[in-house]
Amino acid sequence: MAPDLYSFHVTWFKVVLALFGLVILVILLAPVLGSVPVSYNLRSIRARWTSTIVAVLGIAGTVGVFVAMLSLARGFEATLVASGSPGNALVMRAGSTSEMMGGITLDSIRVLQDAPGVARDSSGSPLITQDVLGVFPVPLISTGTDANVQVRGVSPNVLDVRKFIKITQGRMFQAGLSELVVGTNATKTYQGLTVGNKIDFGGGHWQIVGVFDAGGSAFDSEVWCDSRNLNQVLQRPPNIFQSATVHLSSADAFQEFKDTVVRDPRMNVDVWREIDYYAKQSTRMTTLITYLGGIVAAIMAIGAIFGALNTMYSAVAERGREIATLRALGFPSWNVTLSFLFEALMISLLGGVIGCLAVLRLNGITTNTMNFQTFSNVAFAFRITVDLLSWGIFFALVMGILGGLLPAIRAAIRPVAVALREL
């Protein structure tokens, strides 16, 4: 029932957008349709430049915040989704909502190694990494306050499983030693996470021996070490891990691998495509950012609409005799209405363009937030795309219509004789 209801809402949302788009198109084509000349609207805007600037800046600020919040959500989603590979399968305890809540035994790992579809290296060893997760506080470079860094214990062959990750500085840790490699974003975000430094956490002393580049994924915000060593430091059972990531022989091998593992009576696990798991992990935060951004943008939009209303009502009040003269010259009421709506759209379009140009400066800037699934900080970048800028322009035009509609109607229905007698 839920999917049908969701589809119903999405369908009606698209219908509303299409109607708004049609209205905007008609108004923008108003001069072609025989309405009041564009030059008249341009002269009006120039004559009231102070109130026009106020309206433009209000719309620009609203559009800037709207696009910025959407780009935050888009950046966070892209960072987590990039962590998954379509050629990998993630195995966790059945019912686990995240890796932090998972648990998989060494015996289960051995079963996975013999499952169909598991890729093997040149020596015939299965490409599986069993992971252990923990968090520890490290001061942020920007503020000096502590923030949780996710430490991930992995198998020494992890770079053969997650093939897109490369060591860019130093070397990979050695199995059995208290050595760490850190993600690119972690070195830029936290104090002391540089090659050659030693850090303490969980009662252990660790040497940082390398930096890895995970292509802007969530792994870039993590610290990696040998999973068995991490289990010992965290005083966890040596034969229990939180998840296992399997590199498959081909993307098509996933379903056979999943069916075999899930149906095995010795196993009590869930199997995900790694890319699907991380996409789902991003949903809660992206939804939160989008909703909060929508609320802030809606509040600002109300102010911007009132600014546009004030500007357009002022235009109507100052140009009463001009409007009446146009009506007396034969321009019908709908022409006058379209003319004022066209003027409001020009103001809002200018505000939308300025807002989009201003927010473009944020593109690629890195920030960080807490991932509520793992309770650790994740660094990600603002991701401003063409479709988000298009949404910003559309949002500005909608504000222009809402701000100009009532003044336009008022201008069109004023009695000609009364307006002509005004001084």
N, C-alpha and C positions, 0 to 999 in steps of 0.2 A: 504493500500500500504506500509506503514512504517514497519509493522511487517514482511512482505515478504522480504523487502530490508534488514532488520536486520538479518533475518534468512539466507539470501544469503551471507551476510558478515561473519556471524558466521561459516557457512559451509565452505567457502573458507579459513577462518582462521584455521579451524581444518585440512583442507587438507594440508595447508602449514606446520603446526606443524607435521603432520604425515610424510611428505616428509623429513623434517629436522631430525625427529627421525629415519627414515630409513637410511638416510645418516650417521648419527652418529653411528648407530648400525653396519653398514658395515665397517666403519673405525675402530671401536673398535675391530671388529673381524678380522682385517687385518692380524695379525700374524697367526691366524688359517687358513686364506685363502691362506697362502703361501707367504706373503709379507716378507720384511726384518725383521730379528729377533728383538724382543723387547729389548734384551740386547744392541743392537746397539743404539737404541733411548735413553735408559737410560744412556749409557756412554756419549752420545752427550749432554744430559741435564746437567750431572754432570760436563762436561768439560767447559760448558758456564754458570756456576752457577750464576754469577753476573747478566747477562742480563735475565736469567730465573727468578730470584727473583723479578726483576723489573716488568716483565710481570705478574707474579703470584700475586704480591701485587696490581697491577692495576686492575686485574680481581676481586680479592677479595674485594677491595673497592667498585667496581661497583656493585657486587652481594650484598654486605652488604647494600648499599643504596637502591637498588631495593627491597630487601626483607623487609627492615625496613619500607619503604613507603607503601608497600602492607599490612604489618601487622598493620600499623596505620589505614588504611582504613577498614581493617577487624575488628579491635578493636572497631572503632566508630560504624560501622554497627551492631556489636554484642551487643553493649551497648544499642542502641536504640531499636533494635528488642526485646531484653530481657525485655523492658518496657511493651510490649504488652502481653496480655494473650489471648489464643484462645477461652477461655470461656467468654470473655467480648466483649461488643459492645460499640463503641464510637459514640456519637451523637453530631453533630455540625450544625450550620446554613448552609443551602444549599449554595454551592459555596465557602465556606471557604477553604483556602489552608492549614491552620494550626489552632491549638487551639487559638493562640493569636488573630486570625482574627475572631473567632467565636462569636456567641451570641445566647443564647437560654433562653426563658422566663420561669418563674416559672409555668405558665399555661401549657407550653409544657412539663415541668418536670412531672406535674400531669398526663398528657396524657400517658407519658412513663410508669408511675407506674402501669397503668392498662393494658398495652400491653401484648399480649401473649408471653410466653417464659421468662418472667422476674422472676429470682429466688427470694425467700423470706426467711427471717430468721425464727427462732423458734417462734417468736411472730407474724409472718405473715406480717411484714413490707418489702416492696420491697427493694432489694439490689441495690440502685442507689446512686452514689455520683455526685453532681453538683459542677463543678470546676470553680474557678476564678484564672486567672494568672496575675502576675506582675513581675517586676524585680527591684532590688535595688542594689546599689554598696556596696561591702564589700572588704576590702584590702586582697590581696593574702598573704598567709604565706611566700611564696618563694620570692616575690619581694617587697611586701608592697604597690604595686599599686592597684588601685580599679579595680574590675571586676564585671560584672553583675551576680548576683545570682537569679535564678528563684524562686519566692515564689508562692506556689500553695495553694489556698484556697480549702479545701475539706470538705466533710460531715463527721460527727463524726463516721459514720459506714464504712469509707473508707477501713479499714483493713479487713472487711468482703467482700468487692468488689474486692480489689487487695490482694488476699489471700497469695501471696508469700512474702509480706512485713511484717517484724516482728520488734517490738520494742526491742532493745538490751540494752538500757540504759535509766534509768528514766522511764517515763510513757507517755501515749498518752495525747494530749491536751484535755482540757475540752471545750465543746461547749459554746459559748458566752463569753469566757475569752480570753484575749490577750496573748495567749500562743503559742509557736512554738515547733515543732519537726523537727530535721534536719537529712539529709541523711548522711550516713557513709563517703562518699567521701567529702561532704561539710565540715565536721568537720576537715578533714585532709588538705583541700585546702585553707580555708578562716580563717582569724583571728576572734577570739571571738565567734565562733559558737560552744560553748561547754555548756553542761548542767549546769544550774545555772546562766549563764550570762544573762544580759539584753541588748537588742539592740533597736535602734530607726530606723524606716523607715516609710515613708509616713505620718509623723506626729503622728505616734502611738508608744507606748512603749510596748515592747514585752519581755516576759520571756521565755527562752529556758528550756523546761521541759523534753525533751527526744531525743534520737537518734534512727533512724530506719535503718534497713538493707534491701535494695531493690535488693539484689542479683547481684550487679554490673550493674544494669540497669541505665538509665538516671535519674530515680527518686532519686538515691543515691546522685546526685548533687543538689537536690532541698531542699527547706525549706517549711514545710507545716503548715497550720493553719486553723482555722475555716473560711469557705468561706463567711459567712455572715459578720463576723468581718472584713475580708479583703475588702469586698465591701464597707463597711463604711469608712475604712481608706483611700481607694483609691477614695472615693467620687463618687462611681458609683451607679447606680440605684439598690436598694436592691432586686429587683425581676428579675434581668438579670444576667445570668451566661454565661461563654464562652463555656462550653461543659458539657456533662453528660456522665458518664461511667456506663453501666448497666451490672451487672453480670447475665448471662443467666442460665436457669435451666439445659441446656445441650448445647454442641457445635452445635448440630443439630438444635437447636431452632433459630439459627441466621437468617436464610432466612425468616421464618415466622414472626419473630419480625421486620425485616427490611421492608418487604412488607407491613405489617400492618401500621407501623409508616409513611413510605414515602407516602402511598396512603391516609392517613388521611388528609382531607381538612383543618383541623385546624393547621397542621404542615407544616413547610418550612425548612426541615432539610435533611442532608445527614447522612447515617449510615454506619460505617466501622467496620469490625472486628478490634479490637484494635491492634492485632499483625500486620495486613496489613497496618494500618495507620502509625505505627512507622517504619515499613520497608520502606515505601515510604519516610518518613521524612529523613531517612538516605541517600537516593539516591544522593542528590545534593552534600553533603559533601564528601561522599566516591568517587564519580566521580571526584570531584575537587582534592582530595588527590591523587587519582590514576593517573590522567593526569599530575599533577605537578611532582609526583614521576617518571612517565614515561619519562618526558622531562629531568629531572635531570639525570636519569639513562642512557638515550640515549646519552646525552652529555659526560658523563663519559665513556660510552661504546665505543664511538669513540676514546677517548684517549687510552683505554685499547686495542682496536683492533690495533691501530697504534703501541702500545708497543709490541704486539704479532707479528705484521708484521716485526718490527725491529729485534726482536729476531730470527725469522725464516729466514729472509733474511740474517742475520749474519751467521746463521748455513749453509745456502746454499753457501755463499761466502767462508767460512772457509773449507768446506768439498767438494769442487769441484772435487778433484781427487778421494776422497772416493766414491762419487756418480758415477763418470765415471767408477771406478773399479767395482762397483756393476752392472752397466749396462753391462760392458764387461764380467762379470761372468754369465750373462744370465738373470738377473732380468729385466723384462720389465718395460716400463715407468709407467704403472699404479701401479706397485708394489712400485716404488719410490714415486709416488704421495701419495699413501695410507700411506707409511711410515712417510712422513713428516706431513701429516694430523694427523696421530696417535700421533706423538710427540707433535703437537700443542694442541691436545685434552687432553693429559696427563697434560700439563702445565695449561690449562684452568680448568680441573677438580680439580686439586690441589688448584687453586685459588678460585674456587666455594666452595669447602669444607671449606677452611679457612674463606671465607666471611660468610658462613652460621653459622659456629661455633662462629664467633665473634658476629654476630647479635643476637644469641640465648640469650645473656646476657640481651637483652632488654625485653625479654618476661615477661609480667606481670607488667612491670614498668608503673606507672600511669602518664598520662599527661592530659592536658585539652586544649580545643579549643572552639571557639564560635559556637553555633548552630544558623545558619542564619535564621532558621525558627522561633526561639523564642528570638533571640538576647541575649541569656544568655550563660554562660560558662557551658560546659559539661565535666566532668572528665571521662576518659576512659583509658584502658590499651592497650599496644602493644599486639597483639594476633598473635603469630607466630605458624603456624600449619605445619604439614608434607607436605601438598600440596604446601604451599608457599616456603618451603625449596626445594621441587622438582622443582618448577619453577625457583628458584635461580640457581640450578645446571644446568638445561636445558639452561638457559640464558648464563651461563658461557661457556657451550659447543658450543653454537651458536657463541659466540665471538671467540672461538678457531678456529672454521671452517673458519669464515670470516677473521681471522688474519693469518691463515696458508694456505689458498687455493692458493693464488697467488705465494708465495714462493715455494709451493709444485709443482705447474705447471712449474715454472721456473727451478726447479731442474730436472724435468723429461724431459724437452725438450732441455736441453743443449747438444750440440754435444759431443759425447764421445771422439773423437780425440782431440778436442780443450781442453776439461777439463783435459785430461791426460797429456798434455804438460805444464799445469800450475805448477808453483813451489809450 
